């Protein structure tokens, strides 16, 4: 966490959990936020130290998210969204084009089942495409 052993000992006495790094970082962030200042107050030395410690907690949260695989880069999310949109658009256009012939003469229950099956197939193709990357 980038703090000294005596500082850790002091925080443990104040209630910081030791069962996981995530729990310790969350506790420290909450503890420091409670010590925060009002937005209009001039920032003194203690407030600056508190702000710095909160920023360090945010940095640790990000590092933990990256290590756990919970962080996805914005560009990757955007790229995946574009691919999903393209696949969905193409599949829905194909569904509309062959709907009249493929769905003609079906009763309501059969029609619902057929549409459900096609929708599930589209979702499966999207998942498969995303798993390729």
HELIX and SHEET records of a PDB file:
HELIX    1   1 UNK A    5  UNK A   13  1                                   9    
HELIX    2   2 UNK A   21  UNK A   34  1                                  14    
HELIX    3   3 UNK A   45  UNK A   68  1                                  24    
HELIX    4   4 UNK A   74  UNK A  103  1                                  30    
HELIX    5   5 UNK A  108  UNK A  132  1                                  25    
END                                                                             
